[in-house]
Amino acid sequence: VKNIANFSANETIQSVRIYDLTGRVVKQATPNKANFDMDVANLSKGVYLVKLNAGDKEATAKLIK
């Protein structure tokens, strides 16, 4: 990812949280839509974890900037 992270799900995404590798939340949003773009231009280069909540489901993915 360079500046914009794109998220999409089959259900409405209630929350998106991006964590650094120390576990600190560095960015979060509550889009309440199935497709969502998040500006991550201000994050430093590195590896982050993204946690999405959609309906009763939760997903975690790696984000590399």
mmCIF file as Biopython writes it, N, C-alpha, C and O atoms, coordinates in Angstrom:
data_model
#
loop_
_atom_site.group_PDB
_atom_site.id
_atom_site.type_symbol
_atom_site.label_atom_id
_atom_site.label_alt_id
_atom_site.label_comp_id
_atom_site.label_asym_id
_atom_site.label_entity_id
_atom_site.label_seq_id
_atom_site.pdbx_PDB_ins_code
_atom_site.Cartn_x
_atom_site.Cartn_y
_atom_site.Cartn_z
_atom_site.occupancy
_atom_site.B_iso_or_equiv
_atom_site.auth_seq_id
_atom_site.auth_asym_id
_atom_site.pdbx_PDB_model_num
ATOM 1   N N  . VAL A ? 1  ? 0.852   -1.180  0.000  1.0 0.0 1  A 1 
ATOM 2   C CA . VAL A ? 1  ? 0.000   0.000   0.000  1.0 0.0 1  A 1 
ATOM 3   C C  . VAL A ? 1  ? 0.891   1.235   0.000  1.0 0.0 1  A 1 
ATOM 4   O O  . VAL A ? 1  ? 1.899   1.289   0.704  1.0 0.0 1  A 1 
ATOM 5   N N  . LYS A ? 2  ? 0.506   2.220   -0.796 1.0 0.0 2  A 1 
ATOM 6   C CA . LYS A ? 2  ? 1.253   3.479   -0.773 1.0 0.0 2  A 1 
ATOM 7   C C  . LYS A ? 2  ? 0.504   4.540   0.027  1.0 0.0 2  A 1 
ATOM 8   O O  . LYS A ? 2  ? 0.964   4.949   1.093  1.0 0.0 2  A 1 
ATOM 9   N N  . ASN A ? 3  ? -0.655  4.992   -0.480 1.0 0.0 3  A 1 
ATOM 10  C CA . ASN A ? 3  ? -1.389  6.067   0.193  1.0 0.0 3  A 1 
ATOM 11  C C  . ASN A ? 3  ? -2.820  5.701   0.568  1.0 0.0 3  A 1 
ATOM 12  O O  . ASN A ? 3  ? -3.335  6.196   1.571  1.0 0.0 3  A 1 
ATOM 13  N N  . ILE A ? 4  ? -3.475  4.842   -0.218 1.0 0.0 4  A 1 
ATOM 14  C CA . ILE A ? 4  ? -4.877  4.494   0.020  1.0 0.0 4  A 1 
ATOM 15  C C  . ILE A ? 4  ? -5.010  2.982   0.145  1.0 0.0 4  A 1 
ATOM 16  O O  . ILE A ? 4  ? -4.585  2.244   -0.744 1.0 0.0 4  A 1 
ATOM 17  N N  . ALA A ? 5  ? -5.597  2.519   1.246  1.0 0.0 5  A 1 
ATOM 18  C CA . ALA A ? 5  ? -5.899  1.096   1.421  1.0 0.0 5  A 1 
ATOM 19  C C  . ALA A ? 5  ? -7.375  0.892   1.097  1.0 0.0 5  A 1 
ATOM 20  O O  . ALA A ? 5  ? -8.233  1.607   1.615  1.0 0.0 5  A 1 
ATOM 21  N N  . ASN A ? 6  ? -7.669  -0.083  0.241  1.0 0.0 6  A 1 
ATOM 22  C CA . ASN A ? 6  ? -9.044  -0.373  -0.167 1.0 0.0 6  A 1 
ATOM 23  C C  . ASN A ? 6  ? -9.532  -1.606  0.567  1.0 0.0 6  A 1 
ATOM 24  O O  . ASN A ? 6  ? -8.857  -2.635  0.581  1.0 0.0 6  A 1 
ATOM 25  N N  . PHE A ? 7  ? -10.709 -1.505  1.180  1.0 0.0 7  A 1 
ATOM 26  C CA . PHE A ? 7  ? -11.303 -2.623  1.895  1.0 0.0 7  A 1 
ATOM 27  C C  . PHE A ? 7  ? -12.666 -2.918  1.295  1.0 0.0 7  A 1 
ATOM 28  O O  . PHE A ? 7  ? -13.422 -1.999  0.981  1.0 0.0 7  A 1 
ATOM 29  N N  . SER A ? 8  ? -12.982 -4.198  1.135  1.0 0.0 8  A 1 
ATOM 30  C CA . SER A ? 8  ? -14.319 -4.566  0.678  1.0 0.0 8  A 1 
ATOM 31  C C  . SER A ? 8  ? -14.719 -5.873  1.331  1.0 0.0 8  A 1 
ATOM 32  O O  . SER A ? 8  ? -13.879 -6.734  1.593  1.0 0.0 8  A 1 
ATOM 33  N N  . ALA A ? 9  ? -16.018 -6.014  1.591  1.0 0.0 9  A 1 
ATOM 34  C CA . ALA A ? 9  ? -16.559 -7.204  2.242  1.0 0.0 9  A 1 
ATOM 35  C C  . ALA A ? 9  ? -17.948 -7.472  1.700  1.0 0.0 9  A 1 
ATOM 36  O O  . ALA A ? 9  ? -18.557 -6.616  1.059  1.0 0.0 9  A 1 
ATOM 37  N N  . ASN A ? 10 ? -18.442 -8.675  1.966  1.0 0.0 10 A 1 
ATOM 38  C CA . ASN A ? 10 ? -19.805 -9.020  1.552  1.0 0.0 10 A 1 
ATOM 39  C C  . ASN A ? 10 ? -20.842 -8.395  2.471  1.0 0.0 10 A 1 
ATOM 40  O O  . ASN A ? 10 ? -22.013 -8.283  2.108  1.0 0.0 10 A 1 
ATOM 41  N N  . GLU A ? 11 ? -20.417 -7.992  3.650  1.0 0.0 11 A 1 
ATOM 42  C CA . GLU A ? 11 ? -21.302 -7.350  4.622  1.0 0.0 11 A 1 
ATOM 43  C C  . GLU A ? 11 ? -20.785 -5.947  4.922  1.0 0.0 11 A 1 
ATOM 44  O O  . GLU A ? 11 ? -19.682 -5.585  4.513  1.0 0.0 11 A 1 
ATOM 45  N N  . THR A ? 12 ? -21.577 -5.169  5.630  1.0 0.0 12 A 1 
ATOM 46  C CA . THR A ? 12 ? -21.178 -3.825  6.031  1.0 0.0 12 A 1 
ATOM 47  C C  . THR A ? 12 ? -20.016 -3.894  7.012  1.0 0.0 12 A 1 
ATOM 48  O O  . THR A ? 12 ? -20.065 -4.625  8.001  1.0 0.0 12 A 1 
ATOM 49  N N  . ILE A ? 13 ? -18.981 -3.133  6.728  1.0 0.0 13 A 1 
ATOM 50  C CA . ILE A ? 13 ? -17.807 -3.074  7.617  1.0 0.0 13 A 1 
ATOM 51  C C  . ILE A ? 13 ? -18.111 -2.066  8.720  1.0 0.0 13 A 1 
ATOM 52  O O  . ILE A ? 13 ? -18.274 -0.874  8.459  1.0 0.0 13 A 1 
ATOM 53  N N  . GLN A ? 14 ? -18.187 -2.560  9.963  1.0 0.0 14 A 1 
ATOM 54  C CA . GLN A ? 14 ? -18.457 -1.655  11.081 1.0 0.0 14 A 1 
ATOM 55  C C  . GLN A ? 14 ? -17.216 -0.924  11.564 1.0 0.0 14 A 1 
ATOM 56  O O  . GLN A ? 14 ? -17.284 0.252   11.921 1.0 0.0 14 A 1 
ATOM 57  N N  . SER A ? 15 ? -16.075 -1.620  11.577 1.0 0.0 15 A 1 
ATOM 58  C CA . SER A ? 15 ? -14.875 -0.945  12.062 1.0 0.0 15 A 1 
ATOM 59  C C  . SER A ? 15 ? -13.633 -1.486  11.366 1.0 0.0 15 A 1 
ATOM 60  O O  . SER A ? 15 ? -13.556 -2.659  11.002 1.0 0.0 15 A 1 
ATOM 61  N N  . VAL A ? 16 ? -12.666 -0.592  11.193 1.0 0.0 16 A 1 
ATOM 62  C CA . VAL A ? 16 ? -11.347 -0.920  10.655 1.0 0.0 16 A 1 
ATOM 63  C C  . VAL A ? 16 ? -10.335 -0.326  11.623 1.0 0.0 16 A 1 
ATOM 64  O O  . VAL A ? 16 ? -10.375 0.865   11.931 1.0 0.0 16 A 1 
ATOM 65  N N  . ARG A ? 17 ? -9.429  -1.170  12.098 1.0 0.0 17 A 1 
ATOM 66  C CA . ARG A ? 17 ? -8.370  -0.687  12.983 1.0 0.0 17 A 1 
ATOM 67  C C  . ARG A ? 17 ? -7.030  -1.164  12.441 1.0 0.0 17 A 1 
ATOM 68  O O  . ARG A ? 17 ? -6.876  -2.327  12.068 1.0 0.0 17 A 1 
ATOM 69  N N  . ILE A ? 18 ? -6.067  -0.253  12.401 1.0 0.0 18 A 1 
ATOM 70  C CA . ILE A ? 18 ? -4.716  -0.590  11.962 1.0 0.0 18 A 1 
ATOM 71  C C  . ILE A ? 18 ? -3.800  -0.474  13.172 1.0 0.0 18 A 1 
ATOM 72  O O  . ILE A ? 18 ? -3.762  0.552   13.850 1.0 0.0 18 A 1 
ATOM 73  N N  . TYR A ? 19 ? -3.053  -1.566  13.429 1.0 0.0 19 A 1 
ATOM 74  C CA . TYR A ? 19 ? -2.151  -1.643  14.568 1.0 0.0 19 A 1 
ATOM 75  C C  . TYR A ? 19 ? -0.712  -1.699  14.080 1.0 0.0 19 A 1 
ATOM 76  O O  . TYR A ? 19 ? -0.419  -2.312  13.053 1.0 0.0 19 A 1 
ATOM 77  N N  . ASP A ? 20 ? 0.190   -1.054  14.825 1.0 0.0 20 A 1 
ATOM 78  C CA . ASP A ? 20 ? 1.603   -1.277  14.534 1.0 0.0 20 A 1 
ATOM 79  C C  . ASP A ? 20 ? 2.006   -2.589  15.211 1.0 0.0 20 A 1 
ATOM 80  O O  . ASP A ? 20 ? 1.186   -3.210  15.887 1.0 0.0 20 A 1 
ATOM 81  N N  . LEU A ? 21 ? 3.246   -3.010  15.038 1.0 0.0 21 A 1 
ATOM 82  C CA . LEU A ? 21 ? 3.639   -4.322  15.559 1.0 0.0 21 A 1 
ATOM 83  C C  . LEU A ? 21 ? 3.825   -4.350  17.069 1.0 0.0 21 A 1 
ATOM 84  O O  . LEU A ? 21 ? 4.071   -5.414  17.638 1.0 0.0 21 A 1 
ATOM 85  N N  . THR A ? 22 ? 3.713   -3.199  17.726 1.0 0.0 22 A 1 
ATOM 86  C CA . THR A ? 22 ? 3.734   -3.186  19.196 1.0 0.0 22 A 1 
ATOM 87  C C  . THR A ? 22 ? 2.330   -3.332  19.761 1.0 0.0 22 A 1 
ATOM 88  O O  . THR A ? 22 ? 2.160   -3.425  20.977 1.0 0.0 22 A 1 
ATOM 89  N N  . GLY A ? 23 ? 1.307   -3.354  18.885 1.0 0.0 23 A 1 
ATOM 90  C CA . GLY A ? 23 ? -0.073  -3.505  19.331 1.0 0.0 23 A 1 
ATOM 91  C C  . GLY A ? 23 ? -0.808  -2.190  19.515 1.0 0.0 23 A 1 
ATOM 92  O O  . GLY A ? 23 ? -1.956  -2.183  19.959 1.0 0.0 23 A 1 
ATOM 93  N N  . ARG A ? 24 ? -0.177  -1.095  19.188 1.0 0.0 24 A 1 
ATOM 94  C CA . ARG A ? 24 ? -0.793  0.225   19.347 1.0 0.0 24 A 1 
ATOM 95  C C  . ARG A ? 24 ? -1.663  0.540   18.130 1.0 0.0 24 A 1 
ATOM 96  O O  . ARG A ? 24 ? -1.238  0.340   16.992 1.0 0.0 24 A 1 
ATOM 97  N N  . VAL A ? 25 ? -2.884  1.035   18.369 1.0 0.0 25 A 1 
ATOM 98  C CA . VAL A ? 25 ? -3.765  1.443   17.271 1.0 0.0 25 A 1 
ATOM 99  C C  . VAL A ? 25 ? -3.222  2.737   16.681 1.0 0.0 25 A 1 
ATOM 100 O O  . VAL A ? 25 ? -3.090  3.738   17.387 1.0 0.0 25 A 1 
ATOM 101 N N  . VAL A ? 26 ? -2.903  2.720   15.378 1.0 0.0 26 A 1 
ATOM 102 C CA . VAL A ? 26 ? -2.341  3.905   14.730 1.0 0.0 26 A 1 
ATOM 103 C C  . VAL A ? 26 ? -3.369  4.606   13.840 1.0 0.0 26 A 1 
ATOM 104 O O  . VAL A ? 26 ? -3.190  5.771   13.484 1.0 0.0 26 A 1 
ATOM 105 N N  . LYS A ? 27 ? -4.437  3.902   13.482 1.0 0.0 27 A 1 
ATOM 106 C CA . LYS A ? 27 ? -5.483  4.491   12.652 1.0 0.0 27 A 1 
ATOM 107 C C  . LYS A ? 27 ? -6.735  3.646   12.814 1.0 0.0 27 A 1 
ATOM 108 O O  . LYS A ? 27 ? -6.652  2.423   12.923 1.0 0.0 27 A 1 
ATOM 109 N N  . GLN A ? 28 ? -7.905  4.297   12.831 1.0 0.0 28 A 1 
ATOM 110 C CA . GLN A ? 28 ? -9.152  3.562   12.914 1.0 0.0 28 A 1 
ATOM 111 C C  . GLN A ? 28 ? -10.274 4.334   12.244 1.0 0.0 28 A 1 
ATOM 112 O O  . GLN A ? 28 ? -10.213 5.554   12.085 1.0 0.0 28 A 1 
ATOM 113 N N  . ALA A ? 29 ? -11.303 3.587   11.854 1.0 0.0 29 A 1 
ATOM 114 C CA . ALA A ? 29 ? -12.455 4.204   11.191 1.0 0.0 29 A 1 
ATOM 115 C C  . ALA A ? 29 ? -13.678 3.326   11.409 1.0 0.0 29 A 1 
ATOM 116 O O  . ALA A ? 29 ? -13.564 2.129   11.673 1.0 0.0 29 A 1 
ATOM 117 N N  . THR A ? 30 ? -14.844 3.940   11.295 1.0 0.0 30 A 1 
ATOM 118 C CA . THR A ? 30 ? -16.123 3.224   11.363 1.0 0.0 30 A 1 
ATOM 119 C C  . THR A ? 30 ? -16.912 3.567   10.106 1.0 0.0 30 A 1 
ATOM 120 O O  . THR A ? 30 ? -17.791 4.428   10.144 1.0 0.0 30 A 1 
ATOM 121 N N  . PRO A ? 31 ? -16.607 2.900   8.989  1.0 0.0 31 A 1 
ATOM 122 C CA . PRO A ? 31 ? -17.187 3.288   7.700  1.0 0.0 31 A 1 
ATOM 123 C C  . PRO A ? 31 ? -18.663 2.962   7.530  1.0 0.0 31 A 1 
ATOM 124 O O  . PRO A ? 31 ? -19.375 3.715   6.866  1.0 0.0 31 A 1 
ATOM 125 N N  . ASN A ? 32 ? -19.150 1.858   8.112  1.0 0.0 32 A 1 
ATOM 126 C CA . ASN A ? 32 ? -20.535 1.406   7.960  1.0 0.0 32 A 1 
ATOM 127 C C  . ASN A ? 32 ? -20.954 1.292   6.502  1.0 0.0 32 A 1 
ATOM 128 O O  . ASN A ? 32 ? -22.061 1.685   6.134  1.0 0.0 32 A 1 
ATOM 129 N N  . LYS A ? 33 ? -20.064 0.751   5.675  1.0 0.0 33 A 1 
ATOM 130 C CA . LYS A ? 33 ? -20.379 0.405   4.294  1.0 0.0 33 A 1 
ATOM 131 C C  . LYS A ? 33 ? -19.522 -0.786  3.883  1.0 0.0 33 A 1 
ATOM 132 O O  . LYS A ? 33 ? -18.526 -1.092  4.538  1.0 0.0 33 A 1 
ATOM 133 N N  . ALA A ? 34 ? -19.906 -1.456  2.803  1.0 0.0 34 A 1 
ATOM 134 C CA . ALA A ? 34 ? -19.216 -2.688  2.398  1.0 0.0 34 A 1 
ATOM 135 C C  . ALA A ? 34 ? -17.893 -2.412  1.693  1.0 0.0 34 A 1 
ATOM 136 O O  . ALA A ? 34 ? -16.967 -3.218  1.782  1.0 0.0 34 A 1 
ATOM 137 N N  . ASN A ? 35 ? -17.794 -1.286  0.994  1.0 0.0 35 A 1 
ATOM 138 C CA . ASN A ? 35 ? -16.557 -0.916  0.301  1.0 0.0 35 A 1 
ATOM 139 C C  . ASN A ? 35 ? -16.059 0.404   0.865  1.0 0.0 35 A 1 
ATOM 140 O O  . ASN A ? 35 ? -16.827 1.354   1.017  1.0 0.0 35 A 1 
ATOM 141 N N  . PHE A ? 36 ? -14.764 0.458   1.175  1.0 0.0 36 A 1 
ATOM 142 C CA . PHE A ? 36 ? -14.247 1.592   1.928  1.0 0.0 36 A 1 
ATOM 143 C C  . PHE A ? 36 ? -12.781 1.818   1.574  1.0 0.0 36 A 1 
ATOM 144 O O  . PHE A ? 36 ? -12.016 0.860   1.462  1.0 0.0 36 A 1 
ATOM 145 N N  . ASP A ? 37 ? -12.387 3.070   1.400  1.0 0.0 37 A 1 
ATOM 146 C CA . ASP A ? 37 ? -10.993 3.455   1.173  1.0 0.0 37 A 1 
ATOM 147 C C  . ASP A ? 37 ? -10.492 4.228   2.380  1.0 0.0 37 A 1 
ATOM 148 O O  . ASP A ? 37 ? -11.185 5.109   2.889  1.0 0.0 37 A 1 
ATOM 149 N N  . MET A ? 38 ? -9.283  3.900   2.841  1.0 0.0 38 A 1 
ATOM 150 C CA . MET A ? 38 ? -8.702  4.585   3.998  1.0 0.0 38 A 1 
ATOM 151 C C  . MET A ? 38 ? -7.373  5.209   3.590  1.0 0.0 38 A 1 
ATOM 152 O O  . MET A ? 38 ? -6.523  4.542   3.000  1.0 0.0 38 A 1 
ATOM 153 N N  . ASP A ? 39 ? -7.200  6.482   3.904  1.0 0.0 39 A 1 
ATOM 154 C CA . ASP A ? 39 ? -5.960  7.200   3.621  1.0 0.0 39 A 1 
ATOM 155 C C  . ASP A ? 39 ? -4.909  6.786   4.654  1.0 0.0 39 A 1 
ATOM 156 O O  . ASP A ? 39 ? -5.074  7.037   5.848  1.0 0.0 39 A 1 
ATOM 157 N N  . VAL A ? 40 ? -3.835  6.156   4.193  1.0 0.0 40 A 1 
ATOM 158 C CA . VAL A ? 40 ? -2.759  5.730   5.084  1.0 0.0 40 A 1 
ATOM 159 C C  . VAL A ? 40 ? -1.437  6.421   4.733  1.0 0.0 40 A 1 
ATOM 160 O O  . VAL A ? 40 ? -0.366  5.942   5.106  1.0 0.0 40 A 1 
ATOM 161 N N  . ALA A ? 41 ? -1.513  7.535   4.024  1.0 0.0 41 A 1 
ATOM 162 C CA . ALA A ? 41 ? -0.313  8.246   3.577  1.0 0.0 41 A 1 
ATOM 163 C C  . ALA A ? 41 ? 0.544   8.702   4.751  1.0 0.0 41 A 1 
ATOM 164 O O  . ALA A ? 41 ? 1.766   8.780   4.618  1.0 0.0 41 A 1 
ATOM 165 N N  . ASN A ? 42 ? -0.061  9.003   5.897  1.0 0.0 42 A 1 
ATOM 166 C CA . ASN A ? 42 ? 0.696   9.518   7.034  1.0 0.0 42 A 1 
ATOM 167 C C  . ASN A ? 42 ? 1.373   8.429   7.861  1.0 0.0 42 A 1 
ATOM 168 O O  . ASN A ? 42 ? 2.112   8.747   8.793  1.0 0.0 42 A 1 
ATOM 169 N N  . LEU A ? 43 ? 1.141   7.143   7.546  1.0 0.0 43 A 1 
ATOM 170 C CA . LEU A ? 43 ? 1.794   6.072   8.284  1.0 0.0 43 A 1 
ATOM 171 C C  . LEU A ? 43 ? 3.228   5.901   7.772  1.0 0.0 43 A 1 
ATOM 172 O O  . LEU A ? 43 ? 3.497   6.073   6.583  1.0 0.0 43 A 1 
ATOM 173 N N  . SER A ? 44 ? 4.129   5.566   8.673  1.0 0.0 44 A 1 
ATOM 174 C CA . SER A ? 44 ? 5.519   5.302   8.294  1.0 0.0 44 A 1 
ATOM 175 C C  . SER A ? 44 ? 5.602   3.991   7.531  1.0 0.0 44 A 1 
ATOM 176 O O  . SER A ? 44 ? 4.721   3.140   7.652  1.0 0.0 44 A 1 
ATOM 177 N N  . LYS A ? 45 ? 6.667   3.827   6.739  1.0 0.0 45 A 1 
ATOM 178 C CA . LYS A ? 45 ? 6.868   2.558   6.050  1.0 0.0 45 A 1 
ATOM 179 C C  . LYS A ? 45 ? 7.069   1.461   7.085  1.0 0.0 45 A 1 
ATOM 180 O O  . LYS A ? 45 ? 7.734   1.659   8.102  1.0 0.0 45 A 1 
ATOM 181 N N  . GLY A ? 46 ? 6.483   0.299   6.807  1.0 0.0 46 A 1 
ATOM 182 C CA . GLY A ? 46 ? 6.633   -0.822  7.726  1.0 0.0 46 A 1 
ATOM 183 C C  . GLY A ? 46 ? 5.486   -1.795  7.579  1.0 0.0 46 A 1 
ATOM 184 O O  . GLY A ? 46 ? 4.718   -1.738  6.619  1.0 0.0 46 A 1 
ATOM 185 N N  . VAL A ? 47 ? 5.380   -2.703  8.558  1.0 0.0 47 A 1 
ATOM 186 C CA . VAL A ? 47 ? 4.352   -3.737  8.565  1.0 0.0 47 A 1 
ATOM 187 C C  . VAL A ? 47 ? 3.332   -3.405  9.644  1.0 0.0 47 A 1 
ATOM 188 O O  . VAL A ? 47 ? 3.693   -3.028  10.760 1.0 0.0 47 A 1 
ATOM 189 N N  . TYR A ? 48 ? 2.064   -3.547  9.303  1.0 0.0 48 A 1 
ATOM 190 C CA . TYR A ? 48 ? 0.957   -3.266  10.215 1.0 0.0 48 A 1 
ATOM 191 C C  . TYR A ? 48 ? -0.032  -4.426  10.173 1.0 0.0 48 A 1 
ATOM 192 O O  . TYR A ? 48 ? -0.035  -5.212  9.226  1.0 0.0 48 A 1 
ATOM 193 N N  . LEU A ? 49 ? -0.864  -4.527  11.196 1.0 0.0 49 A 1 
ATOM 194 C CA . LEU A ? 49 ? -1.959  -5.481  11.195 1.0 0.0 49 A 1 
ATOM 195 C C  . LEU A ? 49 ? -3.265  -4.710  11.080 1.0 0.0 49 A 1 
ATOM 196 O O  . LEU A ? 49 ? -3.458  -3.693  11.746 1.0 0.0 49 A 1 
ATOM 197 N N  . VAL A ? 50 ? -4.160  -5.204  10.229 1.0 0.0 50 A 1 
ATOM 198 C CA . VAL A ? 50 ? -5.464  -4.580  10.021 1.0 0.0 50 A 1 
ATOM 199 C C  . VAL A ? 50 ? -6.526  -5.514  10.558 1.0 0.0 50 A 1 
ATOM 200 O O  . VAL A ? 50 ? -6.541  -6.696  10.212 1.0 0.0 50 A 1 
ATOM 201 N N  . LYS A ? 51 ? -7.411  -5.010  11.395 1.0 0.0 51 A 1 
ATOM 202 C CA . LYS A ? 51 ? -8.514  -5.804  11.919 1.0 0.0 51 A 1 
ATOM 203 C C  . LYS A ? 51 ? -9.823  -5.195  11.427 1.0 0.0 51 A 1 
ATOM 204 O O  . LYS A ? 51 ? -10.102 -4.020  11.666 1.0 0.0 51 A 1 
ATOM 205 N N  . LEU A ? 52 ? -10.619 -6.003  10.740 1.0 0.0 52 A 1 
ATOM 206 C CA . LEU A ? 52 ? -11.922 -5.585  10.207 1.0 0.0 52 A 1 
ATOM 207 C C  . LEU A ? 52 ? -13.022 -6.295  10.959 1.0 0.0 52 A 1 
ATOM 208 O O  . LEU A ? 52 ? -12.906 -7.487  11.246 1.0 0.0 52 A 1 
ATOM 209 N N  . ASN A ? 53 ? -14.091 -5.585  11.284 1.0 0.0 53 A 1 
ATOM 210 C CA . ASN A ? 53 ? -15.295 -6.182  11.842 1.0 0.0 53 A 1 
ATOM 211 C C  . ASN A ? 53 ? -16.440 -5.918  10.886 1.0 0.0 53 A 1 
ATOM 212 O O  . ASN A ? 53 ? -16.748 -4.767  10.576 1.0 0.0 53 A 1 
ATOM 213 N N  . ALA A ? 54 ? -17.077 -7.000  10.411 1.0 0.0 54 A 1 
ATOM 214 C CA . ALA A ? 54 ? -18.214 -6.898  9.494  1.0 0.0 54 A 1 
ATOM 215 C C  . ALA A ? 54 ? -19.271 -7.894  9.953  1.0 0.0 54 A 1 
ATOM 216 O O  . ALA A ? 54 ? -19.054 -9.105  9.916  1.0 0.0 54 A 1 
ATOM 217 N N  . GLY A ? 55 ? -20.411 -7.377  10.383 1.0 0.0 55 A 1 
ATOM 218 C CA . GLY A ? 55 ? -21.451 -8.253  10.928 1.0 0.0 55 A 1 
ATOM 219 C C  . GLY A ? 55 ? -20.920 -8.952  12.161 1.0 0.0 55 A 1 
ATOM 220 O O  . GLY A ? 55 ? -20.384 -8.304  13.059 1.0 0.0 55 A 1 
ATOM 221 N N  . ASP A ? 56 ? -21.063 -10.281 12.217 1.0 0.0 56 A 1 
ATOM 222 C CA . ASP A ? 56 ? -20.541 -11.038 13.357 1.0 0.0 56 A 1 
ATOM 223 C C  . ASP A ? 56 ? -19.182 -11.659 13.023 1.0 0.0 56 A 1 
ATOM 224 O O  . ASP A ? 56 ? -18.713 -12.554 13.726 1.0 0.0 56 A 1 
ATOM 225 N N  . LYS A ? 57 ? -18.561 -11.181 11.957 1.0 0.0 57 A 1 
ATOM 226 C CA . LYS A ? 57 ? -17.271 -11.718 11.529 1.0 0.0 57 A 1 
ATOM 227 C C  . LYS A ? 57 ? -16.149 -10.719 11.808 1.0 0.0 57 A 1 
ATOM 228 O O  . LYS A ? 57 ? -16.349 -9.504  11.823 1.0 0.0 57 A 1 
ATOM 229 N N  . GLU A ? 58 ? -14.962 -11.283 12.027 1.0 0.0 58 A 1 
ATOM 230 C CA . GLU A ? 58 ? -13.780 -10.462 12.247 1.0 0.0 58 A 1 
ATOM 231 C C  . GLU A ? 58 ? -12.650 -11.047 11.409 1.0 0.0 58 A 1 
ATOM 232 O O  . GLU A ? 58 ? -12.487 -12.266 11.352 1.0 0.0 58 A 1 
ATOM 233 N N  . ALA A ? 59 ? -11.878 -10.196 10.764 1.0 0.0 59 A 1 
ATOM 234 C CA . ALA A ? 59 ? -10.752 -10.647 9.953  1.0 0.0 59 A 1 
ATOM 235 C C  . ALA A ? 59 ? -9.527  -9.814  10.294 1.0 0.0 59 A 1 
ATOM 236 O O  . ALA A ? 59 ? -9.626  -8.623  10.589 1.0 0.0 59 A 1 
ATOM 237 N N  . THR A ? 60 ? -8.382  -10.460 10.247 1.0 0.0 60 A 1 
ATOM 238 C CA . THR A ? 60 ? -7.109  -9.780  10.476 1.0 0.0 60 A 1 
ATOM 239 C C  . THR A ? 60 ? -6.218  -10.036 9.263  1.0 0.0 60 A 1 
ATOM 240 O O  . THR A ? 60 ? -6.138  -11.162 8.771  1.0 0.0 60 A 1 
ATOM 241 N N  . ALA A ? 61 ? -5.558  -9.000  8.791  1.0 0.0 61 A 1 
ATOM 242 C CA . ALA A ? 61 ? -4.666  -9.127  7.647  1.0 0.0 61 A 1 
ATOM 243 C C  . ALA A ? 61 ? -3.421  -8.288  7.874  1.0 0.0 61 A 1 
ATOM 244 O O  . ALA A ? 61 ? -3.405  -7.382  8.707  1.0 0.0 61 A 1 
ATOM 245 N N  . LYS A ? 62 ? -2.383  -8.606  7.121  1.0 0.0 62 A 1 
ATOM 246 C CA . LYS A ? 62 ? -1.135  -7.848  7.197  1.0 0.0 62 A 1 
ATOM 247 C C  . LYS A ? 62 ? -1.170  -6.745  6.155  1.0 0.0 62 A 1 
ATOM 248 O O  . LYS A ? 62 ? -1.611  -6.972  5.028  1.0 0.0 62 A 1 
ATOM 249 N N  . LEU A ? 63 ? -0.712  -5.560  6.515  1.0 0.0 63 A 1 
ATOM 250 C CA . LEU A ? 63 ? -0.605  -4.438  5.594  1.0 0.0 63 A 1 
ATOM 251 C C  . LEU A ? 63 ? 0.859   -4.034  5.557  1.0 0.0 63 A 1 
ATOM 252 O O  . LEU A ? 63 ? 1.470   -3.788  6.596  1.0 0.0 63 A 1 
ATOM 253 N N  . ILE A ? 64 ? 1.418   -3.969  4.357  1.0 0.0 64 A 1 
ATOM 254 C CA . ILE A ? 64 ? 2.810   -3.544  4.204  1.0 0.0 64 A 1 
ATOM 255 C C  . ILE A ? 64 ? 2.837   -2.214  3.472  1.0 0.0 64 A 1 
ATOM 256 O O  . ILE A ? 64 ? 2.299   -2.090  2.372  1.0 0.0 64 A 1 
ATOM 257 N N  . LYS A ? 65 ? 3.454   -1.237  4.078  1.0 0.0 65 A 1 
ATOM 258 C CA . LYS A ? 65 ? 3.516   0.100   3.473  1.0 0.0 65 A 1 
ATOM 259 C C  . LYS A ? 65 ? 4.936   0.382   3.061  1.0 0.0 65 A 1 
ATOM 260 O O  . LYS A ? 65 ? 5.223   1.454   2.528  1.0 0.0 65 A 1 
#
